[in-house]
């Protein structure tokens, strides 16, 4: 994995590479982030690696340990439950507000993202399908038009992508997003208040099974 030196800050490019490795599972929870090894792997100096690790600590997906290696964060079932509860409140409100405020440009954007997700799912492109899924949710947050929601979601997006992007039934997820988009287009906020918690519960169950090897009870 090589880093493109042509644009942007080197530390940001390193952070992006490490973030993608963590979200995709190439660097699993509990694994050590050794500055020297990462610098050699990405062909950079150790300073941008150190700065990148600080950024990932701020993202909430890396833990810094004094006088030891930083490690990829390990979440407990309790952590997952708490984060899922916050996500449900935040995203349900975002989808309701988006449905009330969306215009034709916003609808076209969401339609494009769902099409991208469905195409990637049909091709078996797991990474692309999951990225489109995350982009769909984040686009809805932006379309809510609520600056506070947008700020909160921005601070949580990496953990959202990591913790709740674990689903394997990509076609089902794309189809569900299509149904949610239909409800947004119809401005059916009552349906969205029912659909979004059910949809997010599926992601929580998938994440729990992937991370802990057991089923989580749907609440």
TAWOWO-V598718 format. One record per residue. N is the residue number from 1. PHI is phi in degrees with one decimal (* if undefined). OMEGA is omega in whole degrees, -180 to 180 (none if undefined). Layout:
n->{N/N}
phi->{PHI/PHI}
omega->{OMEGA/OMEGA}
This chain:
n->{1/2/3/4/5/6/7/8/9/10/11/12/13/14/15/16/17/18/19/20/21/22/23/24/25/26/27/28/29/30/31/32/33/34/35/36/37/38/39/40/41/42/43/44/45/46/47/48/49/50/51/52/53/54/55/56/57/58/59/60/61/62/63/64/65/66/67/68/69/70/71/72/73/74/75/76/77/78/79/80/81/82/83/84/85/86/87/88/89/90/91/92/93/94/95/96/97/98/99/100/101/102/103/104/105/106/107/108/109/110/111/112/113/114/115/116/117/118/119/120/121/122/123/124/125/126/127/128/129/130/131/132/133/134/135/136/137/138/139/140/141/142/143/144/145/146/147/148/149/150/151/152/153/154/155/156/157/158/159/160/161/162/163/164/165/166/167/168/169/170/171/172/173/174/175/176/177/178/179/180/181/182/183/184/185/186/187/188/189/190/191/192/193/194/195/196/197/198/199/200/201/202/203/204/205/206/207/208/209/210/211/212/213/214/215/216/217/218/219}
phi->{*/-104.8/-99.8/-75.6/-92.7/-80.4/-150.6/75.6/-77.5/-60.1/-64.2/-67.8/-67.3/-65.1/-60.4/-62.2/-65.0/-67.2/-60.3/-63.6/-61.8/-69.9/-63.6/-78.2/93.6/-66.7/-118.7/-75.6/-53.4/91.4/-74.1/-83.4/-109.7/-91.8/-53.7/-60.8/-67.2/-66.3/-60.4/-65.6/-63.8/-95.3/57.8/-133.4/-78.6/-76.4/-62.3/-63.9/-66.4/-61.4/-67.4/-64.8/-63.7/-60.4/-65.4/-72.7/-62.9/-65.2/-68.2/89.2/-113.7/-132.8/-112.4/-89.7/-116.8/-56.3/57.4/-152.4/-78.0/-70.0/-132.3/-67.2/-62.6/-107.7/-101.0/-92.9/-56.2/-66.0/-58.9/-62.5/-62.7/-61.7/-68.5/-63.2/-64.5/-65.5/-62.7/-61.1/-64.4/-65.7/-76.6/-59.7/-62.6/-61.5/-66.8/-64.1/-65.2/-61.2/-61.7/-76.8/-116.1/-67.7/-118.3/-63.5/-64.9/-63.9/-63.0/-64.2/-62.0/-63.1/-62.2/-63.0/-66.7/-65.9/-63.2/-61.3/-64.2/-64.9/-64.7/-62.8/-62.4/-64.0/-86.4/74.7/-86.6/-61.7/-60.7/-65.7/-64.8/-68.2/-64.6/-66.1/-62.1/-61.9/-61.9/-61.8/-63.7/-70.1/-64.3/-62.3/-58.3/-63.1/-73.2/-65.0/72.9/-106.2/-61.3/-66.9/-61.6/-62.3/-65.0/-63.2/-63.9/-61.2/-75.4/-110.8/-60.5/-65.9/-68.2/-59.3/-63.4/-75.9/-72.2/-115.1/-103.4/-95.1/-65.6/-106.2/-83.6/-66.7/-64.7/-63.7/-64.2/-63.7/-65.1/-64.9/-63.3/-63.5/-65.2/-65.2/-62.0/-60.1/-68.2/-63.3/-60.5/-82.5/54.9/-92.3/-69.4/-65.5/-63.4/-65.8/-63.8/-88.5/-72.5/-66.0/-59.7/-65.2/-63.9/-69.2/-62.3/-62.1/-64.8/-64.8/-61.8/-62.1/-64.3/-61.7/-66.2/-67.9/-82.2/-123.2/75.1/-135.1/-77.7/-106.0/-70.4/-71.8/-105.5}
omega->{-177/180/176/-177/-171/-176/175/178/-178/-179/179/179/177/179/179/-180/179/179/179/178/-178/-178/-178/-179/178/172/-172/177/180/-178/-177/175/-176/-174/-177/-178/180/178/178/-178/-176/178/176/175/-177/-178/178/176/180/179/179/179/176/180/-180/172/178/177/-179/-179/177/179/177/-180/-179/178/177/179/166/-179/173/-173/173/-180/176/174/179/176/-178/179/-179/-180/178/179/178/-179/-179/180/-177/-174/177/177/-179/-179/178/-180/179/179/-179/-170/-171/175/-176/179/178/178/179/178/-179/179/179/-179/178/177/178/-179/-179/179/179/179/-180/179/-178/179/-173/-177/-178/179/-180/178/178/178/178/-180/178/-179/-179/177/178/178/179/-179/175/-180/-178/-174/-179/177/-179/179/-180/-180/178/-180/-176/-167/-178/178/175/-178/-177/-172/-171/175/-173/-175/179/-180/-172/-180/179/-180/179/179/178/178/177/179/178/178/177/179/176/-179/179/-177/-178/-174/177/177/-179/178/176/-173/-173/176/178/179/-179/177/178/178/179/180/180/179/-179/-179/179/-173/-172/175/179/179/174/179/177/-179/none}
